[in-house]
Amino acid sequence: MIPSLTPEYLQNRLRTSGALPDGSVTAILPGDMGDDLIRFDALFSPDTPPTVPRSYIIKTNTDGFPKASCEFAFYANIAPRIGKLVSPPTYDAHLDEESGNSFILQADLSNTHSFAVTSDREPTVEGLGAVVDQIASIHATCWDQPFIQDDTYTTKRNDICDMAQAGDPADLWATTE
């Protein structure tokens, strides 16, 4: 289900999304791999615009974990509908309905972004305001829309507030059964 990471695959996904108007992907350079995250860099032909990302991630869910299918559904169905949503550019997403396994191909933002809150950095008023603005954008876009009535979005303890809580996601999901 996870695609082969070839220059042709990435070029096709970038071109389809409009992120690669000119140029071509010439090579894929493997990066770090974790249990559910694959990082890689891409090399491009000289005529590729400098705005095209050079680093990517594939988030994988090969255990059929329900929260991951919710993340897939968010990036596949909701994020594209919200004009000013601040989220990583997403170039491909696939969910196998039978197994619940999924993957999401996104730009790797780890070199340009950091966690807003860490054990060493407390939240700021501006940062919290930005979070509220993003949640309000999602809320306004989804209000009374038929697509949001899908069980993926309405299952108990599967809402955006719950997703933002600290803790082990498996513990959160286990409370619904």
C-alpha positions, 0 to 999 in steps of 0.5 A: 500500500505504501508507494515505492519512493521513486523519482517518477512517483514523487514527480507525478504527485507533485505535478498533480498537486500543482507544486511542480510546474516545471522541472523533474525529480532526478533522484530520491535520497533516503533519510531517517525512518521510524516506526511510522515516519519515513523522511527523504530528500529529492533532487531536481533538474536545474529548471525546477522552481526554487519554491518546490520543497526538497524534503518530504515525509511519508506518515504511515499507519500499518496497524489500522490505528483508528486515530491515524485514519482520522488524520488521513481523513482530515488531510484528504477531505477537510484541509483542502476545503479550508483556504487559509489553513496552516498545515503541511502541504499534502501531496498524496494520501491513501486509506485502505478501507479494509485494513485501515492502513493509510499513508500521507505524503507531505512536505517535511517542515522539520527544518523550518518549523518547531513545536510551539510548546515544549518543556522549555518553551511555554505557550504565548498569547499570540501562539494560542490565538493562532491555534484558536484562529485555526480551529475556528477556520475548521469549525466554520468550514465544517459547520452543518456540512454533510461530509462532516457527519461521517463516523470518522469525525463524529465518533465519541472522543474523536474530536479536535479537542480530544486530538489536542490532549496530551497523553498516549493516543492509544489510551484515548481511543481505548476509552471509547470501547 
